[in-house]
Amino acid sequence: MTTACIEVAIVPSLSRLIYCATVGCALFAVLSLATGVNGANGTLSVPHALAQDSDTPGAALAALAASEAASVQETHYTHHSTIDHANGIYDTDCSGFVDDLLSQVDLAAYVMVPVEPGWREPRAYMFEQFFASISAGGAQPGWTAVVSLADAQPGDILAWMLEPFTPNSDTGHIVVIAAAPVLNSNGTISLPVYDASSLVHNNDSRVRGVGGVGSGTITFRVDGNGAPTAFQFDSHDRFHNAPIAIGRLTADQ
């Protein structure tokens, strides 16, 4: 698809929900995401044509994540996001990358995710808590929860919260699932993902020591219900226990 792009500066006082009031989805995506997950001002180049061509929102999200990961010309892992689609620049962190994707694919579902006070965009642990609340029975328009990791599909979003929780530091991690989970002989599950990370994964597409947006495989332990309970970034890392939850975009709003 050929798209034209615009680049704007950010007005910090504008709300994430401005699109509901006046100006529409495309402008909201430009105004909101360029601030980055730490609320620092930046710039963002956003395609006018949003990624809505696939049959389901999840399929559209997976396709867009694959396209952006493949188009990277420059990327660094940073909490101060600058994303320029036209030039393949993705300087961002995990939640900034997913925020960018969701704002293009399903803005109405994206704005359902809570944002903690003092922040402009939902960070990784807010996604984990949001998905966990849906799994516990709290219905949310545009979303459903996936309990068993083996049931996950490309385009599902997986997030975890680091413990102990440190509010002004890294709170966790969030990824877009790239392909079907693979059950290993030892009972663990290998999961291909698209994400922004400073840590090396198995089969990682990124330059070691630089990080940023790319793809790789993360391994998970699961409980008796198949729910993920611990993650391992690569085979040289240990497993880390954490609250982990999975969400799926739906066509229902």
Secondary structure, DSSP 8 states (H G I E B T S, - for coil): ----EEEE---TT--TTHIIIII-HHHHHHHHHTT-TT-----EEEESS-S--SSSHHHHHHHHHHHHHHT-SEEEE-SS-EEEGGGTEEEE-HHHHHHHHHHHH-HHHHTTS---TT-SS--HHHHHHHHHHHHTT--BTTEEEE--GGG--TT-EEEEE-SS--TTS--EEEEEE-S--EE-TTS-EEEEEEEEESS--BT--S-TTT-EEEEEEEEEEE-TTS-EEEEESSTTS--EE--EEEEEE-S--
